[in-house]
């Protein structure tokens, strides 16, 4: 019965920021609560890894 209730009313999470910490939080939440609703809000227009941004800028990575 508890699982049925969770599927009908999943937990909702809001993450502010699509940086490495925000993406990691979303991945962890998905792993721990697969039926949850996760929303990420960011001022950036697309999600990217700032840790790997130098590879995109110097041409080593195209996506």
N, C-alpha and C positions, 0 to 999 in steps of 0.2 A: 504494500500500500504506500509506503514512504517513497519508493522509487517512482510510482505512478504520479504522486503529487509533485515530485521534482520535475518530471517530464512535462506536466501540465503548467507548472509555474516555475520555470527555471530562474536561477539567480541572475541578476543583472550587474555587470561591472562596467565602470567608466574609467578609462585610463587617459590621463592628460599627458600628451607628448608621445610622438612616434620615434623617439630616440632609442638607443640600445636598451635602456632600462625599461621603457614602455613596451617594446616588442618582447623582451624577455618576460615581463609581467604577463602579457597576453598568452605567451606560450605556456607559462607555468599554470595560469588559470585554466587554460584549455585542458592541460594534462590532469589537473586535479578535479576539474568540474566540467566534464565533456558536454553537458547539456546547457551550460550557461550561455548567456548573451553577453558578448564583449564588444564594447564600443571604444574606439581610440579616437581622440580629438587632438589635432595638431595644426599648427599654423602653416606647416609645410604642405605643399600640394601633392607630394608623393612620399612614400616611405622609403628610406634608404639608410644604409649603415654609415654613420660618420666615421666609424673605425676604418672602413675600406674606401673612403672618399678619395684619398690620395691616389689609389690605383685607377680610379675612374678619370681623375684629372690628368694623370700622366699617360693615359691611353692603354694601360695594361689590362683593364677590365672595361667592357662596353655596356654592361647592364648590372 
